[in-house]
Structures are given as C-alpha cells and as structure tokens.
C-alpha cells in the first residue's frame, strides 16, 4: 500500500500513475511495497524532523524512515514541496520532474541505496534518471 498524506496545500494530480510507477520501481529492485507513507509537510515541520533525527539545522526536500523487513518495503517519507520547488528552479528542472525525483529517491533509499559519498550519490542519481525516463515513457 502506498498512501499520500497532504498536510499542505500541495496535492499530486496523478496519484494512480505515480503509485503504479513506484510499485514498478520496487519490483525492478527485487522488492515489494508493503506499507509506504509519503507525508507532505511544511518547511518548518521538515526542518524540525531534520534537526531532531539527523541533527541538521535546516529544511530539506525529503527524509525517509526505513521500517523494511527483508524485501518488503515499509517506510515513512516526509517531503517538503516548498524545498522541492526551490530545487527544481536551482537545477533547471520542472516541478513535476523534481517531485518525481524525490519520490523515487526515498524509495531507492528504502531499497538500500546510499548517497553520503560521491560514488554512492552517482549510483542513486543514475537510478533516479532511469526511473524518471521510465515514468515519461510509460505514464505520459
């Protein structure tokens, strides 16, 4: 089950396609999604979560909490669409692409991808790029 919880004015307009895509990505990684919650929150809320759990004193675009058991994905993700929109502008991306990027970024973390060192960041970015291309091919 994938659920989107909106605590802000932002709402995805294509939830069904995105859920299908996320399930497809999980399967391609050898996982099945059991329970995945995407919470859209304010910049203040994600700043607080980032500070409390990661000791980073700033808002961020996405934070994923991993509750996976083996190949069954369970997790809770927090997304700040305000930061996502800022990142889209900074990186000359559409808001849709950047939104999809953080959704799959969180999922890939739950599949075991890391991004703390340059080599790992390159690997997860490559997976995100392939995932975005697959969304554009399949769901557009």
BELKASUL-V908054 format. One line per field, one symbol per residue. phi: phi as a letter, one per 40 degrees, with the letter a starting at -180 (. if undefined). psi: psi as a letter, one per 30 degrees, with the letter a starting at -180 (. if undefined). burial: + if it has 24 or more other ideal C-beta (glycine too) atoms within 12 Angstrom, else -. A space follows every 10 residues. Layout:
# BELKASUL-V908054
phi: ???
psi: ???
burial: ???
This chain:
# BELKASUL-V908054
phi: .bbbbbbbcc accbddcccd cccccccccg bbccabbbbc bccccccccc cccbgbcacb cabbbcbcbg cccbabbbbb cccdcccdcc bfbccccccc ccccdcdcdc chcbacbdcc cccccccccc ccccccccbb
psi: kkkkkjgafk kkfheeeeee eeeeeeeffg lkkejjkjjk lleeeeeeee eeffhkilll ekkkkjgljb gjkklkkkkj feeeeeeeee ghlleeeeee eeeeeeeeef gfklgfleee eeeeeeeeee eeeeeeeeg.
burial: -+-+---+-+ -+-----++- ++++++--+- +++--+++++ +-+-+++-++ --------++ ++++++-+-- --++++++++ +++++-+--- ----++++++ ++++++++++ +-+------- ---+--++-- ++--+-----
